[in-house]
Amino acid sequence: MSRFCWPVRVYYEDTDSGGVVYYANYLKFMERARTECLRAAGFEQDQLRQDQGILFTVHSVQVDFKRPATFNDALEVSAEISEQRRASLTFFQEIRRAGEKDVLCSGHIRIACVNAHSFKAIAIPDFIRSELMSVC
C-alpha cells in the first residue's frame, strides 16, 4: 500500500473566530485528498457514476484533533488505504504542516461503494481496487 499526499492551503474562510481551522474543515481537507487519490489512480467520480453506475460514499468517520492549523498554513493531507473489504475501504489520513513531523489531525474514514441508483452497497470492482491500491 502507498501513501498519497495532497497539499492544501488554509484560507481565511476555513478558520473560526479564534483564527484556527474550524473542526469540520479538516474533513473537507481529507475529502479533497481522497478525491485526488482517486483521480491519481485514473478515476473521476462523475465518470464512475456515469460509466460504472457506482458512487463512493462516506460510511463512518473517526477523527482525532491534536493541534490547530491556522490561517495561511500550508498543509499536507495524506490518504492511505488501511483496510479493505468487499464493498468498502478504510483510509487512514493525517494532516500536517508542510515539511513538519507533528500531526495536527488524523482519522479513519470508511467509504462504501454503492449502486448509484439504489444506494445499496455493492462490491468494489477489481480493476478499481487494484489501481487504488497502487496509488493510495
C-alpha positions as CSV (number, residue, x, y, z in Angstrom):
1,M,0.0,0.0,0.0
2,S,1.2,3.5,-0.8
3,R,0.7,6.8,1.0
4,F,-0.8,9.6,-1.1
5,C,-0.3,13.2,-0.1
6,W,-2.1,16.3,-1.3
7,P,-1.2,20.0,-0.5
8,V,-3.9,22.2,1.0
9,R,-3.6,25.9,1.9
10,V,-5.7,27.2,4.8
11,Y,-7.8,30.2,3.7
12,Y,-9.4,32.7,5.9
13,E,-12.8,31.1,5.2
14,D,-11.5,27.9,6.8
15,T,-11.0,29.5,10.2
16,D,-13.2,30.2,13.1
17,S,-13.4,33.4,15.2
18,G,-10.4,32.2,17.2
19,G,-8.3,32.2,14.0
20,V,-7.9,28.4,13.8
21,V,-9.2,25.9,11.3
22,Y,-12.8,25.1,12.1
23,Y,-13.0,21.4,13.0
24,A,-15.4,20.4,10.2
25,N,-13.0,21.8,7.6
26,Y,-10.4,19.1,8.4
27,L,-13.0,16.6,7.0
28,K,-13.1,18.7,3.8
29,F,-9.3,18.7,3.5
30,M,-9.4,14.9,3.9
31,E,-12.1,14.6,1.3
32,R,-10.0,16.5,-1.2
33,A,-7.1,14.2,-0.6
34,R,-9.2,11.1,-1.1
35,T,-10.7,12.6,-4.3
36,E,-7.3,13.4,-5.6
37,C,-6.0,10.0,-4.8
38,L,-8.9,8.5,-6.8
39,R,-8.0,10.9,-9.6
40,A,-4.3,9.9,-9.5
41,A,-5.4,6.3,-9.9
42,G,-7.2,7.3,-13.1
43,F,-10.8,7.6,-11.8
44,E,-13.1,10.6,-11.8
45,Q,-16.1,10.3,-9.6
46,D,-18.6,11.7,-12.1
47,Q,-17.3,9.2,-14.7
48,L,-17.6,6.3,-12.2
49,R,-21.2,7.2,-11.7
50,Q,-21.9,7.5,-15.4
51,D,-19.9,4.6,-16.8
52,Q,-19.9,2.1,-13.9
53,G,-23.1,3.1,-12.0
54,I,-21.2,3.4,-8.7
55,L,-20.6,6.0,-6.1
56,F,-18.2,6.1,-3.2
57,T,-19.9,7.5,0.0
58,V,-18.6,8.1,3.5
59,H,-19.8,5.4,5.8
60,S,-18.1,6.4,9.1
61,V,-15.5,8.8,10.4
62,Q,-13.3,8.7,13.5
63,V,-11.1,11.8,13.8
64,D,-8.6,13.0,16.5
65,F,-7.7,16.6,16.7
66,K,-4.3,17.2,18.2
67,R,-3.0,20.7,17.3
68,P,-4.6,23.6,15.5
69,A,-3.9,24.7,12.0
70,T,-4.2,28.4,11.4
71,F,-4.8,30.9,8.5
72,N,-2.3,30.6,5.6
73,D,-0.7,27.4,6.8
74,A,0.5,25.1,4.0
75,L,-0.7,21.7,4.9
76,E,-0.1,18.2,3.7
77,V,-3.0,15.8,3.8
78,S,-2.2,12.1,3.4
79,A,-4.5,9.3,2.4
80,E,-3.6,5.6,2.6
81,I,-5.9,2.6,2.5
82,S,-5.6,0.8,5.8
83,E,-8.3,-1.8,5.4
84,Q,-10.2,-3.3,2.5
85,R,-13.5,-5.1,2.5
86,R,-15.6,-6.4,-0.4
87,A,-17.7,-3.2,-0.6
88,S,-15.7,-0.7,1.4
89,L,-12.3,0.8,2.0
90,T,-10.9,2.4,5.2
91,F,-8.5,5.3,4.7
92,F,-6.1,6.4,7.4
93,Q,-5.4,10.1,7.0
94,E,-3.2,12.6,8.6
95,I,-2.8,16.4,8.3
96,R,0.5,18.1,9.0
97,R,2.0,21.5,8.2
98,A,4.1,21.0,5.1
99,G,7.6,19.8,6.0
100,E,6.8,19.2,9.6
101,K,6.5,15.9,11.5
102,D,3.9,16.8,14.1
103,V,0.4,15.6,13.2
104,L,-2.4,18.2,13.6
105,C,-5.3,15.9,12.9
106,S,-5.7,12.2,12.0
107,G,-8.6,10.0,11.2
108,H,-10.0,6.7,9.9
109,I,-12.6,7.3,7.2
110,R,-14.5,4.3,5.8
111,I,-16.0,4.7,2.4
112,A,-18.6,2.4,0.9
113,C,-19.1,1.5,-2.8
114,V,-22.8,1.9,-3.6
115,N,-25.0,1.5,-6.6
116,A,-25.7,5.0,-8.0
117,H,-29.4,4.4,-8.3
118,S,-30.4,2.3,-5.3
119,F,-27.6,3.4,-2.9
120,K,-27.2,-0.2,-1.8
121,A,-23.7,-1.4,-1.1
122,I,-22.0,-3.3,-3.9
123,A,-18.6,-4.9,-4.4
124,I,-15.8,-2.6,-5.4
125,P,-14.8,-3.6,-9.0
126,D,-11.5,-5.4,-9.0
127,F,-9.9,-3.0,-11.6
128,I,-10.7,0.0,-9.4
129,R,-9.4,-1.7,-6.2
130,S,-6.1,-2.7,-7.8
131,E,-5.5,0.8,-9.2
132,L,-6.3,2.5,-5.9
133,M,-4.1,0.1,-4.0
134,S,-1.2,1.1,-6.2
135,V,-1.7,4.8,-5.5
136,C,-3.2,5.0,-2.0
